[in-house]
Amino acid sequence: MSYHKVTQLQSRAIIGTKQTIKAMNNGEVSELFIAEDADKQVTLKVIQSAKQSGVPYTMLHSKKQLGKACNIEVDATAVAIRKENIE
């Protein structure tokens, strides 16, 4: 279900941990998806940033599937969904 949501909101997706953390710090993110099978040191940073920013996050099983949901050919550790009113 959540992979489907990422695919549906692909036009508002922010892909990658650095870009996701930056967008959360700027208040641009409405929701976050994180791959459970990614490096724990990396996902911990993203989760901490989400908690500090008050952004709800969902853990998904596979970084490969998360990348596929974003229509990219590489794995994705974190995908943020940009708020609707932000361009």
N, CA, C and O atoms as a Tinker XYZ file with bonds, in Angstrom:
   348  protein
     1  N      0.826000   -1.204000    0.000000    73     2
     2  CA     0.000000    0.000000    0.000000    64     1     3
     3  C      0.868000    1.267000    0.000000    63     2     4     5
     4  O      0.621000    2.175000   -0.793000    81     3
     5  N      1.855000    1.338000    0.854000    73     3     6
     6  CA     2.678000    2.541000    0.939000    64     5     7
     7  C      3.550000    2.729000   -0.300000    63     6     8     9
     8  O      3.820000    3.861000   -0.702000    81     7
     9  N      3.993000    1.624000   -0.910000    73     7    10
    10  CA     4.749000    1.742000   -2.152000    64     9    11
    11  C      3.861000    2.390000   -3.206000    63    10    12    13
    12  O      4.304000    3.228000   -3.991000    81    11
    13  N      2.577000    1.975000   -3.202000    73    11    14
    14  CA     1.598000    2.530000   -4.141000    64    13    15
    15  C      1.434000    4.031000   -3.897000    63    14    16    17
    16  O      1.355000    4.811000   -4.846000    81    15
    17  N      1.384000    4.427000   -2.641000    73    15    18
    18  CA     1.242000    5.848000   -2.294000    64    17    19
    19  C      2.437000    6.643000   -2.816000    63    18    20    21
    20  O      2.265000    7.739000   -3.350000    81    19
    21  N      3.635000    6.102000   -2.668000    73    19    22
    22  CA     4.838000    6.774000   -3.173000    64    21    23
    23  C      4.733000    6.938000   -4.685000    63    22    24    25
    24  O      5.043000    8.003000   -5.217000    81    23
    25  N      4.301000    5.899000   -5.372000    73    23    26
    26  CA     4.151000    5.956000   -6.824000    64    25    27
    27  C      3.131000    7.021000   -7.215000    63    26    28    29
    28  O      3.361000    7.784000   -8.153000    81    27
    29  N      2.013000    7.078000   -6.507000    73    27    30
    30  CA     0.964000    8.048000   -6.812000    64    29    31
    31  C      1.418000    9.485000   -6.583000    63    30    32    33
    32  O      0.982000   10.392000   -7.292000    81    31
    33  N      2.285000    9.700000   -5.604000    73    31    34
    34  CA     2.750000   11.048000   -5.258000    64    33    35
    35  C      4.151000   11.329000   -5.786000    63    34    36    37
    36  O      4.844000   12.218000   -5.291000    81    35
    37  N      4.556000   10.571000   -6.786000    73    35    38
    38  CA     5.903000   10.641000   -7.328000    64    37    39
    39  C      6.305000   12.053000   -7.756000    63    38    40    41
    40  O      7.475000   12.419000   -7.636000    81    39
    41  N      5.372000   12.839000   -8.245000    73    39    42
    42  CA     5.704000   14.194000   -8.694000    64    41    43
    43  C      6.128000   15.101000   -7.533000    63    42    44    45
    44  O      6.759000   16.135000   -7.753000    81    43
    45  N      5.781000   14.713000   -6.295000    73    43    46
    46  CA     6.151000   15.495000   -5.110000    64    45    47
    47  C      7.233000   14.810000   -4.284000    63    46    48    49
    48  O      7.524000   15.240000   -3.167000    81    47
    49  N      7.829000   13.756000   -4.819000    73    47    50
    50  CA     8.807000   12.974000   -4.065000    64    49    51
    51  C     10.167000   13.656000   -4.013000    63    50    52    53
    52  O     10.633000   14.252000   -4.984000    81    51
    53  N     10.782000   13.545000   -2.845000    73    51    54
    54  CA    12.158000   13.987000   -2.634000    64    53    55
    55  C     12.928000   12.711000   -2.297000    63    54    56    57
    56  O     12.672000   12.085000   -1.268000    81    55
    57  N     13.853000   12.330000   -3.144000    73    55    58
    58  CA    14.523000   11.040000   -3.019000    64    57    59
    59  C     15.929000   11.212000   -2.478000    63    58    60    61
    60  O     16.693000   12.051000   -2.956000    81    59
    61  N     16.263000   10.412000   -1.476000    73    59    62
    62  CA    17.612000   10.422000   -0.922000    64    61    63
    63  C     17.650000   11.014000    0.470000    63    62    64    65
    64  O     16.854000   11.891000    0.808000    81    63
    65  N     18.578000   10.530000    1.272000    73    63    66
    66  CA    18.629000   10.939000    2.681000    64    65    67
    67  C     19.040000   12.392000    2.863000    63    66    68    69
    68  O     18.424000   13.103000    3.657000    81    67
    69  N     20.050000   12.848000    2.159000    73    67    70
    70  CA    20.510000   14.229000    2.321000    64    69    71
    71  C     19.424000   15.219000    1.916000    63    70    72    73
    72  O     19.158000   16.184000    2.633000    81    71
    73  N     18.801000   14.977000    0.768000    73    71    74
    74  CA    17.754000   15.866000    0.284000    64    73    75
    75  C     16.537000   15.828000    1.209000    63    74    76    77
    76  O     15.892000   16.849000    1.444000    81    75
    77  N     16.235000   14.646000    1.725000    73    75    78
    78  CA    15.097000   14.476000    2.624000    64    77    79
    79  C     15.323000   15.248000    3.923000    63    78    80    81
    80  O     14.439000   15.975000    4.377000    81    79
    81  N     16.496000   15.092000    4.514000    73    79    82
    82  CA    16.797000   15.793000    5.772000    64    81    83
    83  C     16.765000   17.305000    5.561000    63    82    84    85
    84  O     16.220000   18.033000    6.391000    81    83
    85  N     17.333000   17.777000    4.476000    73    83    86
    86  CA    17.328000   19.207000    4.174000    64    85    87
    87  C     15.889000   19.716000    4.033000    63    86    88    89
    88  O     15.543000   20.761000    4.585000    81    87
    89  N     15.061000   18.988000    3.303000    73    87    90
    90  CA    13.668000   19.398000    3.098000    64    89    91
    91  C     12.889000   19.391000    4.414000    63    90    92    93
    92  O     12.062000   20.272000    4.648000    81    91
    93  N     13.148000   18.402000    5.273000    73    91    94
    94  CA    12.476000   18.364000    6.582000    64    93    95
    95  C     12.888000   19.562000    7.425000    63    94    96    97
    96  O     12.047000   20.182000    8.075000    81    95
    97  N     14.160000   19.889000    7.419000    73    95    98
    98  CA    14.661000   21.047000    8.177000    64    97    99
    99  C     14.050000   22.354000    7.687000    63    98   100   101
   100  O     13.933000   23.313000    8.450000    81    99
   101  N     13.660000   22.392000    6.410000    73    99   102
   102  CA    13.035000   23.582000    5.818000    64   101   103
   103  C     11.513000   23.564000    5.931000    63   102   104   105
   104  O     10.847000   24.481000    5.449000    81   103
   105  N     10.953000   22.524000    6.567000    73   103   106
   106  CA     9.509000   22.438000    6.748000    64   105   107
   107  C      8.730000   22.123000    5.483000    63   106   108   109
   108  O      7.560000   22.489000    5.370000    81   107
   109  N      9.360000   21.450000    4.536000    73   107   110
   110  CA     8.737000   21.176000    3.236000    64   109   111
   111  C      8.073000   19.802000    3.132000    63   110   112   113
   112  O      7.410000   19.519000    2.135000    81   111
   113  N      8.239000   18.948000    4.139000    73   111   114
   114  CA     7.836000   17.545000    4.032000    64   113   115
   115  C      6.557000   17.263000    4.808000    63   114   116   117
   116  O      6.404000   17.680000    5.956000    81   115
   117  N      5.638000   16.541000    4.156000    73   115   118
   118  CA     4.393000   16.147000    4.822000    64   117   119
   119  C      4.451000   14.714000    5.334000    63   118   120   121
   120  O      3.775000   14.367000    6.303000    81   119
   121  N      5.262000   13.881000    4.681000    73   119   122
   122  CA     5.318000   12.457000    5.033000    64   121   123
   123  C      6.637000   11.873000    4.550000    63   122   124   125
   124  O      7.240000   12.373000    3.600000    81   123
   125  N      7.079000   10.811000    5.215000    73   123   126
   126  CA     8.375000   10.216000    4.921000    64   125   127
   127  C      8.262000    8.696000    4.876000    63   126   128   129
   128  O      7.538000    8.092000    5.668000    81   127
   129  N      8.981000    8.090000    3.947000    73   127   130
   130  CA     9.054000    6.636000    3.826000    64   129   131
   131  C     10.520000    6.229000    3.903000    63   130   132   133
   132  O     11.373000    6.807000    3.229000    81   131
   133  N     10.803000    5.223000    4.737000    73   131   134
   134  CA    12.183000    4.787000    4.974000    64   133   135
   135  C     12.273000    3.275000    4.777000    63   134   136   137
   136  O     11.410000    2.531000    5.244000    81   135
   137  N     13.308000    2.829000    4.092000    73   135   138
   138  CA    13.523000    1.400000    3.854000    64   137   139
   139  C     14.156000    0.747000    5.081000    63   138   140   141
   140  O     15.187000    1.206000    5.574000    81   139
   141  N     13.537000   -0.318000    5.566000    73   139   142
   142  CA    14.046000   -1.044000    6.736000    64   141   143
   143  C     15.364000   -1.747000    6.463000    63   142   144   145
   144  O     16.166000   -1.927000    7.380000    81   143
   145  N     15.606000   -2.149000    5.220000    73   143   146
   146  CA    16.813000   -2.921000    4.913000    64   145   147
   147  C     18.005000   -2.033000    4.542000    63   146   148   149
   148  O     19.022000   -2.535000    4.064000    81   147
   149  N     17.891000   -0.745000    4.754000    73   147   150
   150  CA    18.993000    0.182000    4.492000    64   149   151
   151  C     19.928000    0.225000    5.702000    63   150   152   153
   152  O     19.602000   -0.287000    6.774000    81   151
   153  N     21.083000    0.838000    5.513000    73   151   154
   154  CA    22.082000    0.985000    6.570000    64   153   155
   155  C     21.456000    1.682000    7.777000    63   154   156   157
   156  O     20.901000    2.774000    7.652000    81   155
   157  N     21.546000    1.053000    8.928000    73   155   158
   158  CA    20.909000    1.560000   10.152000    64   157   159
   159  C     21.457000    2.916000   10.583000    63   158   160   161
   160  O     20.707000    3.734000   11.117000    81   159
   161  N     22.737000    3.173000   10.368000    73   159   162
   162  CA    23.308000    4.474000   10.732000    64   161   163
   163  C     22.660000    5.591000    9.914000    63   162   164   165
   164  O     22.432000    6.692000   10.417000    81   163
   165  N     22.372000    5.297000    8.665000    73   163   166
   166  CA    21.756000    6.287000    7.787000    64   165   167
   167  C     20.290000    6.483000    8.163000    63   166   168   169
   168  O     19.825000    7.616000    8.292000    81   167
   169  N     19.571000    5.392000    8.335000    73   167   170
   170  CA    18.142000    5.514000    8.639000    64   169   171
   171  C     17.910000    6.156000   10.004000    63   170   172   173
   172  O     16.920000    6.861000   10.201000    81   171
   173  N     18.819000    5.913000   10.941000    73   171   174
   174  CA    18.696000    6.539000   12.257000    64   173   175
   175  C     18.727000    8.056000   12.162000    63   174   176   177
   176  O     17.954000    8.735000   12.838000    81   175
   177  N     19.612000    8.594000   11.330000    73   175   178
   178  CA    19.707000   10.044000   11.144000    64   177   179
   179  C     18.404000   10.598000   10.568000    63   178   180   181
   180  O     17.919000   11.646000   10.993000    81   179
   181  N     17.853000    9.885000    9.604000    73   179   182
   182  CA    16.613000   10.341000    8.968000    64   181   183
   183  C     15.452000   10.284000    9.971000    63   182   184   185
   184  O     14.645000   11.211000   10.041000    81   183
   185  N     15.374000    9.206000   10.738000    73   183   186
   186  CA    14.313000    9.062000   11.733000    64   185   187
   187  C     14.423000   10.153000   12.798000    63   186   188   189
   188  O     13.416000   10.748000   13.181000    81   187
   189  N     15.637000   10.419000   13.275000    73   187   190
   190  CA    15.829000   11.475000   14.274000    64   189   191
   191  C     15.394000   12.833000   13.731000    63   190   192   193
   192  O     14.756000   13.615000   14.437000    81   191
   193  N     15.734000   13.103000   12.498000    73   191   194
   194  CA    15.347000   14.363000   11.874000    64   193   195
   195  C     13.829000   14.457000   11.721000    63   194   196   197
   196  O     13.243000   15.521000   11.924000    81   195
   197  N     13.202000   13.342000   11.364000    73   195   198
   198  CA    11.736000   13.320000   11.235000    64   197   199
   199  C     11.070000   13.597000   12.574000    63   198   200   201
   200  O     10.111000   14.365000   12.654000    81   199
   201  N     11.580000   12.972000   13.615000    73   199   202
   202  CA    11.016000   13.186000   14.953000    64   201   203
   203  C     11.176000   14.642000   15.386000    63   202   204   205
   204  O     10.247000   15.235000   15.936000    81   203
   205  N     12.346000   15.211000   15.139000    73   203   206
   206  CA    12.592000   16.616000   15.506000    64   205   207
   207  C     11.702000   17.564000   14.706000    63   206   208   209
   208  O     11.286000   18.606000   15.212000    81   207
   209  N     11.414000   17.204000   13.467000    73   207   210
   210  CA    10.603000   18.057000   12.598000    64   209   211
   211  C      9.109000   17.776000   12.724000    63   210   212   213
   212  O      8.287000   18.516000   12.183000    81   211
   213  N      8.758000   16.707000   13.438000    73   211   214
   214  CA     7.350000   16.343000   13.578000    64   213   215
   215  C      6.752000   15.755000   12.313000    63   214   216   217
   216  O      5.548000   15.865000   12.084000    81   215
   217  N      7.581000   15.133000   11.495000    73   215   218
   218  CA     7.128000   14.538000   10.236000    64   217   219
   219  C      6.809000   13.060000   10.470000    63   218   220   221
   220  O      7.661000   12.313000   10.951000    81   219
   221  N      5.585000   12.631000   10.134000    73   219   222
   222  CA     5.259000   11.210000   10.285000    64   221   223
   223  C      6.034000   10.374000    9.269000    63   222   224   225
   224  O      6.220000   10.782000    8.122000    81   223
   225  N      6.481000    9.205000    9.706000    73   223   226
   226  CA     7.228000    8.342000    8.793000    64   225   227
   227  C      6.700000    6.915000    8.849000    63   226   228   229
   228  O      6.132000    6.470000    9.846000    81   227
   229  N      6.910000    6.223000    7.745000    73   227   230
   230  CA     6.498000    4.832000    7.601000    64   229   231
   231  C      7.718000    4.021000    7.196000    63   230   232   233
   232  O      8.450000    4.393000    6.279000    81   231
   233  N      7.928000    2.914000    7.886000    73   231   234
   234  CA     9.021000    2.015000    7.532000    64   233   235
   235  C      8.507000    1.021000    6.483000    63   234   236   237
   236  O      7.464000    0.394000    6.664000    81   235
   237  N      9.247000    0.894000    5.402000    73   235   238
   238  CA     8.919000   -0.055000    4.347000    64   237   239
   239  C     10.013000   -1.106000    4.267000    63   238   240   241
   240  O     11.163000   -0.835000    4.612000    81   239
   241  N      9.668000   -2.287000    3.820000    73   239   242
   242  CA    10.572000   -3.426000    3.852000    64   241   243
   243  C     11.815000   -3.278000    2.969000    63   242   244   245
   244  O     12.921000   -3.609000    3.398000    81   243
   245  N     11.642000   -2.786000    1.748000    73   243   246
   246  CA    12.716000   -2.914000    0.767000    64   245   247
   247  C     13.141000   -1.594000    0.120000    63   246   248   249
   248  O     12.310000   -0.853000   -0.407000    81   247
   249  N     14.439000   -1.313000    0.167000    73   247   250
   250  CA    14.954000   -0.124000   -0.508000    64   249   251
   251  C     14.887000   -0.290000   -2.026000    63   250   252   253
   252  O     14.756000    0.689000   -2.759000    81   251
   253  N     14.978000   -1.525000   -2.486000    73   251   254
   254  CA    14.853000   -1.784000   -3.921000    64   253   255
   255  C     13.438000   -1.458000   -4.397000    63   254   256   257
   256  O     13.259000   -0.809000   -5.427000    81   255
   257  N     12.441000   -1.908000   -3.647000    73   255   258
   258  CA    11.040000   -1.637000   -3.994000    64   257   259
   259  C     10.720000   -0.153000   -3.865000    63   258   260   261
   260  O      9.934000    0.383000   -4.646000    81   259
   261  N     11.322000    0.509000   -2.886000    73   259   262
   262  CA    11.097000    1.940000   -2.700000    64   261   263
   263  C     11.659000    2.716000   -3.896000    63   262   264   265
   264  O     11.029000    3.657000   -4.377000    81   263
   265  N     12.827000    2.326000   -4.366000    73   263   266
   266  CA    13.392000    2.938000   -5.571000    64   265   267
   267  C     12.514000    2.701000   -6.783000    63   266   268   269
   268  O     12.296000    3.603000   -7.591000    81   267
   269  N     12.017000    1.492000   -6.903000    73   267   270
   270  CA    11.134000    1.133000   -8.008000    64   269   271
   271  C      9.849000    1.970000   -7.975000    63   270   272   273
   272  O      9.361000    2.403000   -9.019000    81   271
   273  N      9.307000    2.192000   -6.777000    73   271   274
   274  CA     8.099000    2.994000   -6.619000    64   273   275
   275  C      8.322000    4.439000   -7.060000    63   274   276   277
   276  O      7.383000    5.124000   -7.464000    81   275
   277  N      9.575000    4.896000   -6.979000    73   275   278
   278  CA     9.939000    6.253000   -7.397000    64   277   279
   279  C     10.315000    6.311000   -8.870000    63   278   280   281
   280  O     10.645000    7.371000   -9.404000    81   279
   281  N     10.260000    5.159000   -9.509000    73   279   282
   282  CA    10.592000    5.042000  -10.929000    64   281   283
   283  C     12.065000    5.381000  -11.197000    63   282   284   285
   284  O     12.399000    6.025000  -12.191000    81   283
   285  N     12.936000    4.930000  -10.283000    73   283   286
   286  CA    14.367000    5.070000  -10.489000    64   285   287
   287  C     14.989000    3.670000  -10.511000    63   286   288   289
   288  O     14.410000    2.719000   -9.985000    81   287
   289  N     16.145000    3.554000  -11.110000    73   287   290
   290  CA    16.768000    2.244000  -11.283000    64   289   291
   291  C     17.727000    1.866000  -10.170000    63   290   292   293
   292  O     18.404000    0.841000  -10.258000    81   291
   293  N     17.794000    2.676000   -9.124000    73   291   294
   294  CA    18.650000    2.382000   -7.983000    64   293   295
   295  C     17.798000    2.292000   -6.725000    63   294   296   297
   296  O     16.641000    2.713000   -6.714000    81   295
   297  N     18.378000    1.741000   -5.674000    73   295   298
   298  CA    17.659000    1.631000   -4.408000    64   297   299
   299  C     17.454000    3.014000   -3.795000    63   298   300   301
   300  O     18.222000    3.942000   -4.049000    81   299
   301  N     16.408000    3.134000   -2.987000    73   299   302
   302  CA    16.136000    4.388000   -2.283000    64   301   303
   303  C     16.018000    4.093000   -0.791000    63   302   304   305
   304  O     15.201000    3.268000   -0.381000    81   303
   305  N     16.815000    4.751000    0.003000    73   303   306
   306  CA    16.776000    4.575000    1.451000    64   305   307
   307  C     15.644000    5.375000    2.066000    63   306   308   309
   308  O     14.944000    4.894000    2.957000    81   307
   309  N     15.465000    6.599000    1.588000    73   307   310
   310  CA    14.429000    7.482000    2.130000    64   309   311
   311  C     13.772000    8.270000    1.004000    63   310   312   313
   312  O     14.429000    8.735000    0.073000    81   311
   313  N     12.446000    8.405000    1.122000    73   311   314
   314  CA    11.684000    9.202000    0.172000    64   313   315
   315  C     10.716000   10.063000    0.970000    63   314   316   317
   316  O      9.897000    9.554000    1.735000    81   315
   317  N     10.821000   11.359000    0.784000    73   315   318
   318  CA     9.920000   12.295000    1.448000    64   317   319
   319  C      8.892000   12.779000    0.445000    63   318   320   321
   320  O      9.165000   12.867000   -0.752000    81   319
   321  N      7.709000   13.090000    0.946000    73   319   322
   322  CA     6.666000   13.663000    0.102000    64   321   323
   323  C      6.562000   15.143000    0.444000    63   322   324   325
   324  O      6.288000   15.514000    1.586000    81   323
   325  N      6.786000   15.981000   -0.561000    73   323   326
   326  CA     6.735000   17.434000   -0.391000    64   325   327
   327  C      5.289000   17.862000   -0.136000    63   326   328   329
   328  O      4.359000   17.335000   -0.747000    81   327
   329  N      5.115000   18.808000    0.760000    73   327   330
   330  CA     3.788000   19.352000    1.036000    64   329   331
   331  C      3.186000   19.910000   -0.251000    63   330   332   333
   332  O      3.911000   20.394000   -1.121000    81   331
   333  N      1.876000   19.843000   -0.367000    73   331   334
   334  CA     1.198000   20.270000   -1.593000    64   333   335
   335  C      1.395000   21.729000   -1.938000    63   334   336   337
   336  O      1.538000   22.076000   -3.111000    81   335
   337  N      1.405000   22.589000   -0.935000    73   335   338
   338  CA     1.461000   24.017000   -1.196000    64   337   339
   339  C      2.868000   24.559000   -1.395000    63   338   340   341
   340  O      3.054000   25.774000   -1.461000    81   339
   341  N      3.855000   23.690000   -1.490000    73   339   342
   342  CA     5.248000   24.116000   -1.688000    64   341   343
   343  C      5.698000   23.690000   -3.072000    63   342   344   345
   344  O      5.535000   22.532000   -3.455000    81   343
   345  N      6.252000   24.603000   -3.807000    73   343   346
   346  CA     6.730000   24.299000   -5.173000    64   345   347
   347  C      8.221000   24.102000   -5.194000    63   346   348
   348  O      8.794000   23.841000   -6.251000    81   347
